[in-house]
Amino acid sequence: MQCTSETDPLLYNKEQILDTIPHRDPFVLIDGIVAFESRKRCCAVKYIDPEDRILQGHFPGRPIMPGVHIIENMAQTACFLLARDADEKDNLYVLAKINKAVFNRKVCGGETLFTEVTVERLFDELAIFSGTASVDGAICAKADLVVGINKREEKK
């Protein structure tokens, strides 16, 4: 099941996302969560503002979301899924590896990006996800991600 509808209600808003992941503006690349299955999958939504500073230089007059930001959007969605389920709220989740990244369609200013990540394998110190990004039901990018789980160290 893909998350592709702009009419889907938000399960988690931006404030709740900021309470869950360590990222902060201007580098928070998810605006809301529209689907969530604990330890399985998560779907995020991001409105691509054509006035965003990044898009002003990528490319002037033809704003296109950089591919690395689409991958980071997937990684932040995965981070939200892991952090929401974590026993320890101070864990840090970092993108460790990107496999099989493919970009099928550009994402332009004014569009709404939907990102779905699915847990493929979950270990104590890392998680493997498959990710898909889409606009209007058309797949824009796919990638497999490895996210490292840095556990909070006990203070002595």
N, C-alpha and C positions, 0 to 999 in steps of 0.2 A: 504494500500500500504506500503510494507516494503522497507526500504532503505538497499540494499544489494550489490550494484554493485560498484566494484573498479573503474569502468570507469565513474561513475557519476561525473560531474564537480563540483568543490567547489563553493558554493554560497558565503561562507565566509571562509577566510583563517585564519591561526593561529594569525596573527597580528590583524585582525578584531575581532577575539574572545577575545584577550587580551584587546582590546579597549572596550569590552562590559561587561565582567565578572571580578570580583575582584581577582580571583585565579591567581597565578603566579607559574612559574616553580620553583621547580620540581613537583609541584602538579597540573598542568594543564593537564587534562586527555582527552582532545579532541583536535584533530589536524585540523579539518575542519568541515564545515556544508554543507551537500549535499542536504538537503530539508528543507524548512521553510514555514510554513503557520501561519501567525500572529494569536496569541491567540488560536491556534489549535494544531499544531504538529511541531516537529523539529527532524531532523535526523543528527547525528554526526558520524564522522569517527575517528578512532584512530589506528595507526599502533603500534603493540606491538613489541617493539624492544627487541630482545632476550638478548641484552647486558645491558638492563636497570638494574640499581642497585637493585631495588626491586626484580626482577626476579632472580638475582644471588643467593639470599637466599631463594627463593620460587619456585622451589627447585633446588639445585645444580645439574646440568646435565639434568634436566627436567624442564625448566622454564615454570611456569604456572602463569597467572595473578591472583592475589588474588581476591576472590569474592567481598570483600569490595571495591576494586578498580572498579569493574564492576558496582556496585551500585553507587559509587561516580561519575563514568562516566555518568550514567543516571541523577544523580542530577545536574551535571554541564551542561548537555544538557538542562535540565529543566530551570536552572538558565539563560542560554543564551536566551531561548525563552521568559522568563519573562522580562529580562533586555532589550532585543531588543524592546519590546513593551511598556516599562515603560515610563511614563511622567517624572518621577524623575530619573535621571541617578545615583543618589547616594544611591538608595535603596540597602539593603543587603538581599540576599536570602540564607536561611540556611535550610539544610535538618532537618526536624522536626520528621519525622516518616517513617518507612519502613514497609509495609504490604505485605504479600503473596510472599515473596522472594523465588524463586525456581531457582536452578542452574541445567541445563540439560546437559551441555557439558563443558569441560575445555577449556580455552582460552590460547593458547601457544604462546611463543615467535616466531616472524616471521609472525604471522597472522594479519589480519586487522579486527578490531571490529567495527561493525555498531550498533549504538544505536538510537532507536526511542522512543521519549516520546510524549504522547498525553494528552492534557488537558482534564480531566474528569469534574472538577468543579473549578471555579475560584471565589475567594472571595477577599475582600479588604485586608485581612492580611494573607491569605494563599491560596495555590493552590494544587489541588490533580491531580496527573499524573498517568498514566499507562506507564510502560517502558518495552521495549524489547531490548535485546542485541543479536546480531547474528554474525556468521562468515560463509562465503560462503553460506548464505541462511539458515543455520541451527541455530535454536534458542539455545542460550547458557544460557540465564537467563531472568527471568521476575520478575517484582516487581511493587507494587503500592507505590508511594512516596507522602508524604505530605511535601511541601516546605513552610516555613514561610517567609513572606514578611515583613522585618523590614524597615519601611519608614524612610526616612531622617527626622530628627527633625529640625524644624525651629530654627535658632539661634536668641536668644533674645538680 
